[in-house]
Amino acid sequence: MEKDEIYITRRDVLQTGVRFAGAVLVGIPMLESRPSMALAKSSAPPVVDRLAVRIVIDSFHDILTRNKHVGNVKVERTGTIRDPRGNSMLQSQWGFATHLESQRNGETRQILLDFGSTADVLFHNYDLLKIDPAQIDALIVSHGHDDHFDGLIPMLRQYRSIMRKTLQVYVGGEDTFCYRWIRPGQETSISYVLDRKEIEATNVKLVLAKQPTVVAGHAFTTGEIPNVSFEKILPTPHVEVGMRNGLGCHSTLFSHDSEAGKTIIDDFPGEHATCYHVKDRGLVVISSCGHKGIVNSVRQAQAASGVQKVHAVMGGFHLAPASKAYIAKTVQELKKINPDHIMPMHCSGPGFISEMQNKLPEKLVLSYTGSRFIFGG
């Protein structure tokens, strides 16, 4: 244990909470063998000079869309790639994966956020986009859905030998490792789970970021996202509390007082957003799926950092299953926040894009697999 670390219990973490403005950000390494965590030395939210967000995997790819500037954001598109091996086209799928590259005082950091639904698509796009795993400083899993983590373990098996020895994987909560169920109790039910032991077998340190947490000295995560708006959890899979066959989540570390073996409605206590504070621009908030609500996610980013100015809101907003009235309310609340740019991806849905085109067209920037957004610098 490092000199600045102290051991705290789960109750200590919950009592400390994350619902305060200007919160200091901390890192919390997770210890699987006991229901306690090590609290690393806290630090202030970092400010970066430049941020480039590359969409490695999303649901759509448009090779005809051209590069452009939107305000002071440079938007790069990826069309057909001339590759001597014959691979010329990025692949898209229902899933999400990004590459984040930031610069601060001449220092560059690279982070991989989420890993798509399949390793073959992930590797194919890494290759065409020339993303070098050896240069990656940290990994982040946004939440425990397989369309965001399924490429992670194959990626570690494939590239771990060339990656940094001190590599860490940040997750937002113990529920990231719970079994998830679609249609539980029915003949057509499906379950899936992220294998903690397989990650640890690759000599990667797991970090539980229940509170706002600095990642690689440049980014920060929101920690748990409280409900401070009208938003609610839209239809999702159920979550099974406890361990089974060596896999699953420890009930003693779960955010709710639930008995092991119970299958309950998934309210995503451990889903977190990844954020940057870009110099002279404001916050860039990346919500990979946004089950806790995109408005709640942005408000938590503001509270955790103490920064009110929002430069961009991007990622999956989980509004595809939402009603027109719910979407309209979301756009109305985003208008109050007044970000410079809104970039819906993945599960945001056509209804949200349509509402944005009608109400806030000047803020809407469409995204596709391969798109790269450059902020600041």
Contacts in CASP RR format, 6 or more apart in sequence:
PFRMAT RR
TARGET T0000
AUTHOR 0000-0000-0000
METHOD contacts of the structure
MODEL  1
MEKDEIYITRRDVLQTGVRFAGAVLVGIPMLESRPSMALAKSSAPPVVDR
LAVRIVIDSFHDILTRNKHVGNVKVERTGTIRDPRGNSMLQSQWGFATHL
ESQRNGETRQILLDFGSTADVLFHNYDLLKIDPAQIDALIVSHGHDDHFD
GLIPMLRQYRSIMRKTLQVYVGGEDTFCYRWIRPGQETSISYVLDRKEIE
ATNVKLVLAKQPTVVAGHAFTTGEIPNVSFEKILPTPHVEVGMRNGLGCH
STLFSHDSEAGKTIIDDFPGEHATCYHVKDRGLVVISSCGHKGIVNSVRQ
AQAASGVQKVHAVMGGFHLAPASKAYIAKTVQELKKINPDHIMPMHCSGP
GFISEMQNKLPEKLVLSYTGSRFIFGG
1 7 0 8 1.000
1 38 0 8 1.000
2 40 0 8 1.000
2 41 0 8 1.000
4 40 0 8 1.000
4 41 0 8 1.000
5 29 0 8 1.000
5 38 0 8 1.000
5 39 0 8 1.000
5 40 0 8 1.000
5 41 0 8 1.000
6 38 0 8 1.000
6 39 0 8 1.000
7 36 0 8 1.000
7 37 0 8 1.000
7 38 0 8 1.000
7 39 0 8 1.000
8 36 0 8 1.000
8 37 0 8 1.000
8 39 0 8 1.000
9 35 0 8 1.000
9 36 0 8 1.000
10 35 0 8 1.000
10 36 0 8 1.000
10 37 0 8 1.000
10 252 0 8 1.000
10 253 0 8 1.000
13 28 0 8 1.000
13 37 0 8 1.000
13 210 0 8 1.000
13 211 0 8 1.000
14 255 0 8 1.000
16 211 0 8 1.000
17 211 0 8 1.000
17 224 0 8 1.000
18 210 0 8 1.000
18 211 0 8 1.000
18 212 0 8 1.000
18 222 0 8 1.000
18 223 0 8 1.000
18 224 0 8 1.000
18 226 0 8 1.000
18 300 0 8 1.000
18 303 0 8 1.000
18 304 0 8 1.000
19 226 0 8 1.000
19 303 0 8 1.000
20 303 0 8 1.000
21 302 0 8 1.000
21 303 0 8 1.000
21 306 0 8 1.000
22 303 0 8 1.000
22 304 0 8 1.000
22 305 0 8 1.000
22 306 0 8 1.000
23 211 0 8 1.000
23 212 0 8 1.000
23 303 0 8 1.000
23 304 0 8 1.000
23 305 0 8 1.000
23 306 0 8 1.000
24 42 0 8 1.000
24 43 0 8 1.000
24 44 0 8 1.000
24 212 0 8 1.000
25 42 0 8 1.000
25 43 0 8 1.000
25 44 0 8 1.000
25 45 0 8 1.000
25 211 0 8 1.000
25 212 0 8 1.000
25 213 0 8 1.000
25 214 0 8 1.000
25 220 0 8 1.000
25 304 0 8 1.000
25 305 0 8 1.000
26 39 0 8 1.000
26 40 0 8 1.000
26 41 0 8 1.000
26 42 0 8 1.000
26 43 0 8 1.000
26 211 0 8 1.000
26 212 0 8 1.000
26 213 0 8 1.000
26 214 0 8 1.000
27 39 0 8 1.000
27 40 0 8 1.000
27 42 0 8 1.000
27 207 0 8 1.000
27 209 0 8 1.000
27 211 0 8 1.000
27 213 0 8 1.000
27 214 0 8 1.000
28 37 0 8 1.000
28 38 0 8 1.000
28 39 0 8 1.000
28 40 0 8 1.000
28 207 0 8 1.000
28 208 0 8 1.000
28 209 0 8 1.000
28 210 0 8 1.000
28 211 0 8 1.000
28 213 0 8 1.000
29 37 0 8 1.000
29 38 0 8 1.000
29 40 0 8 1.000
29 205 0 8 1.000
29 206 0 8 1.000
29 207 0 8 1.000
29 208 0 8 1.000
30 37 0 8 1.000
30 171 0 8 1.000
30 174 0 8 1.000
30 206 0 8 1.000
30 207 0 8 1.000
30 208 0 8 1.000
31 37 0 8 1.000
31 38 0 8 1.000
32 196 0 8 1.000
32 200 0 8 1.000
32 206 0 8 1.000
32 250 0 8 1.000
35 250 0 8 1.000
35 252 0 8 1.000
35 253 0 8 1.000
37 208 0 8 1.000
43 214 0 8 1.000
43 217 0 8 1.000
45 212 0 8 1.000
45 214 0 8 1.000
45 220 0 8 1.000
45 277 0 8 1.000
45 304 0 8 1.000
45 305 0 8 1.000
45 306 0 8 1.000
45 307 0 8 1.000
46 104 0 8 1.000
46 214 0 8 1.000
46 217 0 8 1.000
46 218 0 8 1.000
46 219 0 8 1.000
46 220 0 8 1.000
46 276 0 8 1.000
46 277 0 8 1.000
47 104 0 8 1.000
47 277 0 8 1.000
47 278 0 8 1.000
47 279 0 8 1.000
48 102 0 8 1.000
48 103 0 8 1.000
48 104 0 8 1.000
48 218 0 8 1.000
48 276 0 8 1.000
48 277 0 8 1.000
48 278 0 8 1.000
48 279 0 8 1.000
49 103 0 8 1.000
49 104 0 8 1.000
49 105 0 8 1.000
49 106 0 8 1.000
49 278 0 8 1.000
49 279 0 8 1.000
49 376 0 8 1.000
49 377 0 8 1.000
50 102 0 8 1.000
50 103 0 8 1.000
50 278 0 8 1.000
50 374 0 8 1.000
50 375 0 8 1.000
50 376 0 8 1.000
50 377 0 8 1.000
51 100 0 8 1.000
51 101 0 8 1.000
51 102 0 8 1.000
51 103 0 8 1.000
51 276 0 8 1.000
51 278 0 8 1.000
51 284 0 8 1.000
51 374 0 8 1.000
51 375 0 8 1.000
51 376 0 8 1.000
52 100 0 8 1.000
52 101 0 8 1.000
52 102 0 8 1.000
52 372 0 8 1.000
52 373 0 8 1.000
52 374 0 8 1.000
52 375 0 8 1.000
53 98 0 8 1.000
53 99 0 8 1.000
53 100 0 8 1.000
53 284 0 8 1.000
53 286 0 8 1.000
53 314 0 8 1.000
53 372 0 8 1.000
53 373 0 8 1.000
53 375 0 8 1.000
54 98 0 8 1.000
54 99 0 8 1.000
54 100 0 8 1.000
54 101 0 8 1.000
54 129 0 8 1.000
54 131 0 8 1.000
54 370 0 8 1.000
54 371 0 8 1.000
54 372 0 8 1.000
55 97 0 8 1.000
55 98 0 8 1.000
55 345 0 8 1.000
55 367 0 8 1.000
55 368 0 8 1.000
55 369 0 8 1.000
55 370 0 8 1.000
55 371 0 8 1.000
55 372 0 8 1.000
56 97 0 8 1.000
56 98 0 8 1.000
56 99 0 8 1.000
56 122 0 8 1.000
56 125 0 8 1.000
56 126 0 8 1.000
56 129 0 8 1.000
56 131 0 8 1.000
56 369 0 8 1.000
56 370 0 8 1.000
57 91 0 8 1.000
57 92 0 8 1.000
57 93 0 8 1.000
57 95 0 8 1.000
57 96 0 8 1.000
57 97 0 8 1.000
57 116 0 8 1.000
57 117 0 8 1.000
57 121 0 8 1.000
57 122 0 8 1.000
57 125 0 8 1.000
57 369 0 8 1.000
58 92 0 8 1.000
58 95 0 8 1.000
58 96 0 8 1.000
58 345 0 8 1.000
58 346 0 8 1.000
58 367 0 8 1.000
58 368 0 8 1.000
58 369 0 8 1.000
58 370 0 8 1.000
58 371 0 8 1.000
59 92 0 8 1.000
59 93 0 8 1.000
59 94 0 8 1.000
59 95 0 8 1.000
59 345 0 8 1.000
59 346 0 8 1.000
59 369 0 8 1.000
60 92 0 8 1.000
60 368 0 8 1.000
60 369 0 8 1.000
61 79 0 8 1.000
61 89 0 8 1.000
61 90 0 8 1.000
61 91 0 8 1.000
61 92 0 8 1.000
61 368 0 8 1.000
61 369 0 8 1.000
61 370 0 8 1.000
62 77 0 8 1.000
62 368 0 8 1.000
63 78 0 8 1.000
63 79 0 8 1.000
63 80 0 8 1.000
63 89 0 8 1.000
64 79 0 8 1.000
65 77 0 8 1.000
65 366 0 8 1.000
65 368 0 8 1.000
66 77 0 8 1.000
67 74 0 8 1.000
67 75 0 8 1.000
67 76 0 8 1.000
67 77 0 8 1.000
68 75 0 8 1.000
69 75 0 8 1.000
70 341 0 8 1.000
70 365 0 8 1.000
71 340 0 8 1.000
72 281 0 8 1.000
72 376 0 8 1.000
73 312 0 8 1.000
73 340 0 8 1.000
73 341 0 8 1.000
73 365 0 8 1.000
73 373 0 8 1.000
73 374 0 8 1.000
73 375 0 8 1.000
74 373 0 8 1.000
74 374 0 8 1.000
75 365 0 8 1.000
75 371 0 8 1.000
75 372 0 8 1.000
75 373 0 8 1.000
75 374 0 8 1.000
76 371 0 8 1.000
76 372 0 8 1.000
76 373 0 8 1.000
76 374 0 8 1.000
77 368 0 8 1.000
77 370 0 8 1.000
77 371 0 8 1.000
77 372 0 8 1.000
78 90 0 8 1.000
78 128 0 8 1.000
78 129 0 8 1.000
78 369 0 8 1.000
78 370 0 8 1.000
78 371 0 8 1.000
78 372 0 8 1.000
79 89 0 8 1.000
79 90 0 8 1.000
80 88 0 8 1.000
80 89 0 8 1.000
81 87 0 8 1.000
81 88 0 8 1.000
81 89 0 8 1.000
81 90 0 8 1.000
81 128 0 8 1.000
82 88 0 8 1.000
83 128 0 8 1.000
87 124 0 8 1.000
87 127 0 8 1.000
87 128 0 8 1.000
90 124 0 8 1.000
90 125 0 8 1.000
90 128 0 8 1.000
90 129 0 8 1.000
90 369 0 8 1.000
90 370 0 8 1.000
91 121 0 8 1.000
91 124 0 8 1.000
91 125 0 8 1.000
91 369 0 8 1.000
92 121 0 8 1.000
92 368 0 8 1.000
92 369 0 8 1.000
93 116 0 8 1.000
93 117 0 8 1.000
93 118 0 8 1.000
93 121 0 8 1.000
94 117 0 8 1.000
94 147 0 8 1.000
95 114 0 8 1.000
95 116 0 8 1.000
95 117 0 8 1.000
95 147 0 8 1.000
95 148 0 8 1.000
95 346 0 8 1.000
96 114 0 8 1.000
96 116 0 8 1.000
96 142 0 8 1.000
96 147 0 8 1.000
96 148 0 8 1.000
96 288 0 8 1.000
96 289 0 8 1.000
96 315 0 8 1.000
96 316 0 8 1.000
96 345 0 8 1.000
96 346 0 8 1.000
97 112 0 8 1.000
97 113 0 8 1.000
97 114 0 8 1.000
97 115 0 8 1.000
97 116 0 8 1.000
97 122 0 8 1.000
97 125 0 8 1.000
97 148 0 8 1.000
97 151 0 8 1.000
98 112 0 8 1.000
98 113 0 8 1.000
98 114 0 8 1.000
98 286 0 8 1.000
98 288 0 8 1.000
99 110 0 8 1.000
99 111 0 8 1.000
99 112 0 8 1.000
99 113 0 8 1.000
99 129 0 8 1.000
99 131 0 8 1.000
100 110 0 8 1.000
100 111 0 8 1.000
100 112 0 8 1.000
100 113 0 8 1.000
100 219 0 8 1.000
100 274 0 8 1.000
100 276 0 8 1.000
100 286 0 8 1.000
101 108 0 8 1.000
101 109 0 8 1.000
101 110 0 8 1.000
101 111 0 8 1.000
102 108 0 8 1.000
102 109 0 8 1.000
102 111 0 8 1.000
102 218 0 8 1.000
102 219 0 8 1.000
102 276 0 8 1.000
103 109 0 8 1.000
103 377 0 8 1.000
104 217 0 8 1.000
104 218 0 8 1.000
109 137 0 8 1.000
109 138 0 8 1.000
109 216 0 8 1.000
109 217 0 8 1.000
109 218 0 8 1.000
109 219 0 8 1.000
110 135 0 8 1.000
110 136 0 8 1.000
110 137 0 8 1.000
110 216 0 8 1.000
111 136 0 8 1.000
111 137 0 8 1.000
111 138 0 8 1.000
111 139 0 8 1.000
111 140 0 8 1.000
111 215 0 8 1.000
111 216 0 8 1.000
111 218 0 8 1.000
111 219 0 8 1.000
111 274 0 8 1.000
112 131 0 8 1.000
112 136 0 8 1.000
112 138 0 8 1.000
112 139 0 8 1.000
112 140 0 8 1.000
112 155 0 8 1.000
113 139 0 8 1.000
113 140 0 8 1.000
113 142 0 8 1.000
113 274 0 8 1.000
113 286 0 8 1.000
113 288 0 8 1.000
114 140 0 8 1.000
114 141 0 8 1.000
114 142 0 8 1.000
114 148 0 8 1.000
114 149 0 8 1.000
114 288 0 8 1.000
115 122 0 8 1.000
115 141 0 8 1.000
115 148 0 8 1.000
115 149 0 8 1.000
115 150 0 8 1.000
115 151 0 8 1.000
115 152 0 8 1.000
115 155 0 8 1.000
116 122 0 8 1.000
116 147 0 8 1.000
116 148 0 8 1.000
116 149 0 8 1.000
116 150 0 8 1.000
116 151 0 8 1.000
117 146 0 8 1.000
117 147 0 8 1.000
117 150 0 8 1.000
117 151 0 8 1.000
118 150 0 8 1.000
118 151 0 8 1.000
119 150 0 8 1.000
119 151 0 8 1.000
119 154 0 8 1.000
119 155 0 8 1.000
119 158 0 8 1.000
122 151 0 8 1.000
122 154 0 8 1.000
122 155 0 8 1.000
123 154 0 8 1.000
123 155 0 8 1.000
123 158 0 8 1.000
125 131 0 8 1.000
125 369 0 8 1.000
125 370 0 8 1.000
126 133 0 8 1.000
129 370 0 8 1.000
133 155 0 8 1.000
133 159 0 8 1.000
133 162 0 8 1.000
133 163 0 8 1.000
134 159 0 8 1.000
134 162 0 8 1.000
134 163 0 8 1.000
134 164 0 8 1.000
136 163 0 8 1.000
136 164 0 8 1.000
136 167 0 8 1.000
137 164 0 8 1.000
137 167 0 8 1.000
137 216 0 8 1.000
138 167 0 8 1.000
138 168 0 8 1.000
138 169 0 8 1.000
138 170 0 8 1.000
138 215 0 8 1.000
138 216 0 8 1.000
138 219 0 8 1.000
139 152 0 8 1.000
139 167 0 8 1.000
139 168 0 8 1.000
139 169 0 8 1.000
139 170 0 8 1.000
139 204 0 8 1.000
140 169 0 8 1.000
140 170 0 8 1.000
140 171 0 8 1.000
140 215 0 8 1.000
140 219 0 8 1.000
140 221 0 8 1.000
140 274 0 8 1.000
141 148 0 8 1.000
141 149 0 8 1.000
141 152 0 8 1.000
141 169 0 8 1.000
141 170 0 8 1.000
141 171 0 8 1.000
141 172 0 8 1.000
141 176 0 8 1.000
141 194 0 8 1.000
142 148 0 8 1.000
142 271 0 8 1.000
142 272 0 8 1.000
142 273 0 8 1.000
142 274 0 8 1.000
142 288 0 8 1.000
142 289 0 8 1.000
143 172 0 8 1.000
143 176 0 8 1.000
143 268 0 8 1.000
143 270 0 8 1.000
143 271 0 8 1.000
143 272 0 8 1.000
143 288 0 8 1.000
143 289 0 8 1.000
143 291 0 8 1.000
144 175 0 8 1.000
144 176 0 8 1.000
144 177 0 8 1.000
144 178 0 8 1.000
144 180 0 8 1.000
144 194 0 8 1.000
144 271 0 8 1.000
145 180 0 8 1.000
145 237 0 8 1.000
145 289 0 8 1.000
146 180 0 8 1.000
146 192 0 8 1.000
146 194 0 8 1.000
148 288 0 8 1.000
148 289 0 8 1.000
149 194 0 8 1.000
152 169 0 8 1.000
152 194 0 8 1.000
152 199 0 8 1.000
153 195 0 8 1.000
153 198 0 8 1.000
153 199 0 8 1.000
153 202 0 8 1.000
156 163 0 8 1.000
156 198 0 8 1.000
156 199 0 8 1.000
156 202 0 8 1.000
156 204 0 8 1.000
157 202 0 8 1.000
160 167 0 8 1.000
160 202 0 8 1.000
160 203 0 8 1.000
160 204 0 8 1.000
165 203 0 8 1.000
166 205 0 8 1.000
167 204 0 8 1.000
167 205 0 8 1.000
168 204 0 8 1.000
168 205 0 8 1.000
168 206 0 8 1.000
168 207 0 8 1.000
169 199 0 8 1.000
169 204 0 8 1.000
169 205 0 8 1.000
169 206 0 8 1.000
169 207 0 8 1.000
170 207 0 8 1.000
170 209 0 8 1.000
170 213 0 8 1.000
170 215 0 8 1.000
170 221 0 8 1.000
171 177 0 8 1.000
171 206 0 8 1.000
171 207 0 8 1.000
171 208 0 8 1.000
171 209 0 8 1.000
171 270 0 8 1.000
172 208 0 8 1.000
172 209 0 8 1.000
172 210 0 8 1.000
172 221 0 8 1.000
172 223 0 8 1.000
172 224 0 8 1.000
172 270 0 8 1.000
172 271 0 8 1.000
172 272 0 8 1.000
173 208 0 8 1.000
173 209 0 8 1.000
173 210 0 8 1.000
173 224 0 8 1.000
173 255 0 8 1.000
173 269 0 8 1.000
173 270 0 8 1.000
173 272 0 8 1.000
174 208 0 8 1.000
174 249 0 8 1.000
174 250 0 8 1.000
174 253 0 8 1.000
174 254 0 8 1.000
174 255 0 8 1.000
174 270 0 8 1.000
175 239 0 8 1.000
175 249 0 8 1.000
175 254 0 8 1.000
175 255 0 8 1.000
175 266 0 8 1.000
175 268 0 8 1.000
175 269 0 8 1.000
175 270 0 8 1.000
176 194 0 8 1.000
176 249 0 8 1.000
176 270 0 8 1.000
177 193 0 8 1.000
177 194 0 8 1.000
177 196 0 8 1.000
177 247 0 8 1.000
177 248 0 8 1.000
177 249 0 8 1.000
178 193 0 8 1.000
178 239 0 8 1.000
178 240 0 8 1.000
178 241 0 8 1.000
178 242 0 8 1.000
178 248 0 8 1.000
178 249 0 8 1.000
178 254 0 8 1.000
179 191 0 8 1.000
179 192 0 8 1.000
179 193 0 8 1.000
179 239 0 8 1.000
179 240 0 8 1.000
179 244 0 8 1.000
179 247 0 8 1.000
179 248 0 8 1.000
179 249 0 8 1.000
180 191 0 8 1.000
180 192 0 8 1.000
180 193 0 8 1.000
180 237 0 8 1.000
180 238 0 8 1.000
180 239 0 8 1.000
180 240 0 8 1.000
180 266 0 8 1.000
181 189 0 8 1.000
181 190 0 8 1.000
181 191 0 8 1.000
181 237 0 8 1.000
181 238 0 8 1.000
181 239 0 8 1.000
181 240 0 8 1.000
181 263 0 8 1.000
182 189 0 8 1.000
182 190 0 8 1.000
182 191 0 8 1.000
182 237 0 8 1.000
183 189 0 8 1.000
183 190 0 8 1.000
184 191 0 8 1.000
184 238 0 8 1.000
184 263 0 8 1.000
191 240 0 8 1.000
193 247 0 8 1.000
193 248 0 8 1.000
195 247 0 8 1.000
196 206 0 8 1.000
196 247 0 8 1.000
196 248 0 8 1.000
197 246 0 8 1.000
197 247 0 8 1.000
199 206 0 8 1.000
200 206 0 8 1.000
207 213 0 8 1.000
208 253 0 8 1.000
209 215 0 8 1.000
209 221 0 8 1.000
209 223 0 8 1.000
209 272 0 8 1.000
210 223 0 8 1.000
210 224 0 8 1.000
210 255 0 8 1.000
210 270 0 8 1.000
211 223 0 8 1.000
211 224 0 8 1.000
212 220 0 8 1.000
212 221 0 8 1.000
212 222 0 8 1.000
212 223 0 8 1.000
212 304 0 8 1.000
212 305 0 8 1.000
213 220 0 8 1.000
213 221 0 8 1.000
213 223 0 8 1.000
214 220 0 8 1.000
215 221 0 8 1.000
215 274 0 8 1.000
218 276 0 8 1.000
219 274 0 8 1.000
219 275 0 8 1.000
219 276 0 8 1.000
220 274 0 8 1.000
220 275 0 8 1.000
220 276 0 8 1.000
220 277 0 8 1.000
220 304 0 8 1.000
220 305 0 8 1.000
221 272 0 8 1.000
221 273 0 8 1.000
221 274 0 8 1.000
221 275 0 8 1.000
222 272 0 8 1.000
222 273 0 8 1.000
222 274 0 8 1.000
222 275 0 8 1.000
222 297 0 8 1.000
222 300 0 8 1.000
222 301 0 8 1.000
222 304 0 8 1.000
223 270 0 8 1.000
223 272 0 8 1.000
223 300 0 8 1.000
223 304 0 8 1.000
224 255 0 8 1.000
224 269 0 8 1.000
224 270 0 8 1.000
224 272 0 8 1.000
224 300 0 8 1.000
225 271 0 8 1.000
225 272 0 8 1.000
225 273 0 8 1.000
225 292 0 8 1.000
225 293 0 8 1.000
225 296 0 8 1.000
225 297 0 8 1.000
225 300 0 8 1.000
226 296 0 8 1.000
226 300 0 8 1.000
227 292 0 8 1.000
227 296 0 8 1.000
228 295 0 8 1.000
228 296 0 8 1.000
228 299 0 8 1.000
228 300 0 8 1.000
229 293 0 8 1.000
229 295 0 8 1.000
229 296 0 8 1.000
229 299 0 8 1.000
229 333 0 8 1.000
230 295 0 8 1.000
230 329 0 8 1.000
230 333 0 8 1.000
231 292 0 8 1.000
231 293 0 8 1.000
231 294 0 8 1.000
231 295 0 8 1.000
231 296 0 8 1.000
231 330 0 8 1.000
233 265 0 8 1.000
233 266 0 8 1.000
233 267 0 8 1.000
233 268 0 8 1.000
233 291 0 8 1.000
233 292 0 8 1.000
234 291 0 8 1.000
234 318 0 8 1.000
234 319 0 8 1.000
234 321 0 8 1.000
234 322 0 8 1.000
235 321 0 8 1.000
236 265 0 8 1.000
236 266 0 8 1.000
236 268 0 8 1.000
236 291 0 8 1.000
237 266 0 8 1.000
238 263 0 8 1.000
238 264 0 8 1.000
238 265 0 8 1.000
238 266 0 8 1.000
239 263 0 8 1.000
239 264 0 8 1.000
239 265 0 8 1.000
239 266 0 8 1.000
240 248 0 8 1.000
240 261 0 8 1.000
240 262 0 8 1.000
240 263 0 8 1.000
241 249 0 8 1.000
241 251 0 8 1.000
241 254 0 8 1.000
241 256 0 8 1.000
241 258 0 8 1.000
241 259 0 8 1.000
241 260 0 8 1.000
241 261 0 8 1.000
241 262 0 8 1.000
241 263 0 8 1.000
241 264 0 8 1.000
242 248 0 8 1.000
242 249 0 8 1.000
242 250 0 8 1.000
242 251 0 8 1.000
242 254 0 8 1.000
242 260 0 8 1.000
242 261 0 8 1.000
243 249 0 8 1.000
243 250 0 8 1.000
243 260 0 8 1.000
244 261 0 8 1.000
251 258 0 8 1.000
251 259 0 8 1.000
251 260 0 8 1.000
251 261 0 8 1.000
254 269 0 8 1.000
255 269 0 8 1.000
255 270 0 8 1.000
256 264 0 8 1.000
256 269 0 8 1.000
258 264 0 8 1.000
268 291 0 8 1.000
268 292 0 8 1.000
271 289 0 8 1.000
271 290 0 8 1.000
271 291 0 8 1.000
271 292 0 8 1.000
273 285 0 8 1.000
273 286 0 8 1.000
273 287 0 8 1.000
273 288 0 8 1.000
273 290 0 8 1.000
273 297 0 8 1.000
273 300 0 8 1.000
273 301 0 8 1.000
274 286 0 8 1.000
274 288 0 8 1.000
275 283 0 8 1.000
275 284 0 8 1.000
275 285 0 8 1.000
275 286 0 8 1.000
275 301 0 8 1.000
275 304 0 8 1.000
275 305 0 8 1.000
276 283 0 8 1.000
276 284 0 8 1.000
276 375 0 8 1.000
277 283 0 8 1.000
277 305 0 8 1.000
277 307 0 8 1.000
278 284 0 8 1.000
278 311 0 8 1.000
278 375 0 8 1.000
278 376 0 8 1.000
279 376 0 8 1.000
279 377 0 8 1.000
280 376 0 8 1.000
281 309 0 8 1.000
281 311 0 8 1.000
281 340 0 8 1.000
281 375 0 8 1.000
281 376 0 8 1.000
282 307 0 8 1.000
282 309 0 8 1.000
282 310 0 8 1.000
282 311 0 8 1.000
283 298 0 8 1.000
283 301 0 8 1.000
283 302 0 8 1.000
283 305 0 8 1.000
283 307 0 8 1.000
283 309 0 8 1.000
283 310 0 8 1.000
283 311 0 8 1.000
283 312 0 8 1.000
284 311 0 8 1.000
284 312 0 8 1.000
284 314 0 8 1.000
284 375 0 8 1.000
285 297 0 8 1.000
285 298 0 8 1.000
285 301 0 8 1.000
285 310 0 8 1.000
285 312 0 8 1.000
285 313 0 8 1.000
285 314 0 8 1.000
286 314 0 8 1.000
286 315 0 8 1.000
287 293 0 8 1.000
287 294 0 8 1.000
287 297 0 8 1.000
287 298 0 8 1.000
287 313 0 8 1.000
287 314 0 8 1.000
287 315 0 8 1.000
287 316 0 8 1.000
287 317 0 8 1.000
288 315 0 8 1.000
288 316 0 8 1.000
288 346 0 8 1.000
289 316 0 8 1.000
289 318 0 8 1.000
289 346 0 8 1.000
289 347 0 8 1.000
290 297 0 8 1.000
290 316 0 8 1.000
290 317 0 8 1.000
290 318 0 8 1.000
290 347 0 8 1.000
291 318 0 8 1.000
293 317 0 8 1.000
293 318 0 8 1.000
294 313 0 8 1.000
294 316 0 8 1.000
294 317 0 8 1.000
294 318 0 8 1.000
294 319 0 8 1.000
294 330 0 8 1.000
294 334 0 8 1.000
295 330 0 8 1.000
295 333 0 8 1.000
295 334 0 8 1.000
295 337 0 8 1.000
298 310 0 8 1.000
298 313 0 8 1.000
298 334 0 8 1.000
298 337 0 8 1.000
298 339 0 8 1.000
299 337 0 8 1.000
301 310 0 8 1.000
302 308 0 8 1.000
302 310 0 8 1.000
310 337 0 8 1.000
310 338 0 8 1.000
310 339 0 8 1.000
310 340 0 8 1.000
311 339 0 8 1.000
311 340 0 8 1.000
311 341 0 8 1.000
311 375 0 8 1.000
312 339 0 8 1.000
312 340 0 8 1.000
312 341 0 8 1.000
312 342 0 8 1.000
312 343 0 8 1.000
312 373 0 8 1.000
312 375 0 8 1.000
313 334 0 8 1.000
313 337 0 8 1.000
313 339 0 8 1.000
313 341 0 8 1.000
313 342 0 8 1.000
313 343 0 8 1.000
314 341 0 8 1.000
314 342 0 8 1.000
314 343 0 8 1.000
314 344 0 8 1.000
314 345 0 8 1.000
314 367 0 8 1.000
314 373 0 8 1.000
315 343 0 8 1.000
315 344 0 8 1.000
315 345 0 8 1.000
315 346 0 8 1.000
315 348 0 8 1.000
315 367 0 8 1.000
316 344 0 8 1.000
316 345 0 8 1.000
316 346 0 8 1.000
316 347 0 8 1.000
316 348 0 8 1.000
317 330 0 8 1.000
317 344 0 8 1.000
317 347 0 8 1.000
317 348 0 8 1.000
317 349 0 8 1.000
317 352 0 8 1.000
318 347 0 8 1.000
318 348 0 8 1.000
319 326 0 8 1.000
319 327 0 8 1.000
319 330 0 8 1.000
319 344 0 8 1.000
319 347 0 8 1.000
319 348 0 8 1.000
319 349 0 8 1.000
319 351 0 8 1.000
319 352 0 8 1.000
320 347 0 8 1.000
320 348 0 8 1.000
320 349 0 8 1.000
320 350 0 8 1.000
320 351 0 8 1.000
320 352 0 8 1.000
322 330 0 8 1.000
322 352 0 8 1.000
324 351 0 8 1.000
324 355 0 8 1.000
327 351 0 8 1.000
327 352 0 8 1.000
327 355 0 8 1.000
328 355 0 8 1.000
328 359 0 8 1.000
330 352 0 8 1.000
330 355 0 8 1.000
331 352 0 8 1.000
331 355 0 8 1.000
331 356 0 8 1.000
331 359 0 8 1.000
331 360 0 8 1.000
332 359 0 8 1.000
334 342 0 8 1.000
334 360 0 8 1.000
335 359 0 8 1.000
335 360 0 8 1.000
339 363 0 8 1.000
340 363 0 8 1.000
341 363 0 8 1.000
341 365 0 8 1.000
342 356 0 8 1.000
342 360 0 8 1.000
342 363 0 8 1.000
342 364 0 8 1.000
342 365 0 8 1.000
343 364 0 8 1.000
343 365 0 8 1.000
343 366 0 8 1.000
343 367 0 8 1.000
343 373 0 8 1.000
344 352 0 8 1.000
344 353 0 8 1.000
344 356 0 8 1.000
344 364 0 8 1.000
344 366 0 8 1.000
344 367 0 8 1.000
345 367 0 8 1.000
353 364 0 8 1.000
353 366 0 8 1.000
356 363 0 8 1.000
356 364 0 8 1.000
357 364 0 8 1.000
365 373 0 8 1.000
367 373 0 8 1.000
END
